[in-house]
Amino acid sequence: MKAVNLGVLFLIELGALAAVGYWGFTRAAATPLTWLLGLGAPAVLITLWALFGSQKASYKTRGAVRVGFELLWFGAGVAALAFAGAHGWAIAFAAVCAVSKTLAVIWHQ
């Protein structure tokens, strides 16, 4: 089960990136702006993850700061789905994130 949860943790990281990209591409804006949002929003999340969230992050986060960072990072994926009108997907994504991250804390992953 622990190995499965590690896979789920990776998939929800990718899911957050896909969600913000989906949000960007579904904006009712001129095509260049849509492309900028659709590609730029995931790029911002990738940069934040590289700086603060990854194993080799330049600025390691621990404790409450780490919890806050992950709430904002994964919350961005949930919010992006909600703002794109995919409310059911937003709820499902939030639930999977909550369960998987809770198990990760319990199992010290």
N, C-alpha and C positions, 0 to 999 in steps of 0.2 A: 504494500500500500504506500510506503514511503517513496518508493521509486516512481510510482504512478503520480503521486502528488508533485514530485519534482518536475515531471513532464507537464502537469497541469499548470504549475507556476510559470514555466516557460511559455506555454500557450496563452496564458492570460496576459503576459507581457506583450506578446505579438498581437493579441486581441485588442489591447489598448491602443496600439499603434494603428491597427486597421480601423478601429472605431473613429479615431480623430481624422484619419484620412477620408473615411466615408463621410463624416460630417463636412469636411472641407469641399469635397466634390459634389455634395448635395446642396450647396448654397445657391440661392437664386441671385447670381451675380454674373458679371461679364466673364467670358471664358478664361481670359488670362488670370483674373482674380481667383476663379474657381481652382485653376491649376496651382496657383500660388498657395492657397489655403489647403488644398488636398495633399500637396507634397510638403509644404512648409510646416504644418502642424505636427505631422509625425517626426519631421527633422528636429523640431524643438524638443519633443519628448525624448528622442534618441540622445540628443545632446545632454539633456538633464540626467538621463539614466547613466550615461557615460561619466558624467561629473560626480554624481551623488549616489547612484543606486547599484552600480555593477560591483563585482568582486574586486576589480582593479580600478575602482573610482579614484579620481584625484583627491576628492574631499569625502572621506568616509563618513557615513552617518550611522549613528547608533542610538539605541534607546528610543526616547520619545521623539527625537528629531527624525529618526528613521521611520517611525510609525506615521508621523505627520507627512513626511515626504511621500511615502507609499500611498497614503490616503489621497493626497492631491494627485499623484501620478495616475493611479488606477481610477480615481474619481473623475479624472479628465476623460477617460474612456467611457465611463458610465454617462457622464454629462453630455459628451459628444453624441452618443447614441440617442439620448433623450431629446436633445436639441435638433437632431436630424429626423425626429418623428418616429424612431424605432423604439417605442416605449417598452414593449415586451422584451426586446433584446437587451435593453438597458437594465431591466429588472433581473433578467437571467444572468447577465454578465456580473452585476453587483453581487448576486447570490453566490455564483461560482468563485468570485474573488474573495468574498468573506469566508467561505468554507475553506478554501484552499490556503489562504493566508493564516487562518486560525489553526489549521492542522500543521502548517509550517512552524508556527510558534510552539505548539505543543511538542512537536517532534524535533525541535531545534534545527530546522533546515535552513 
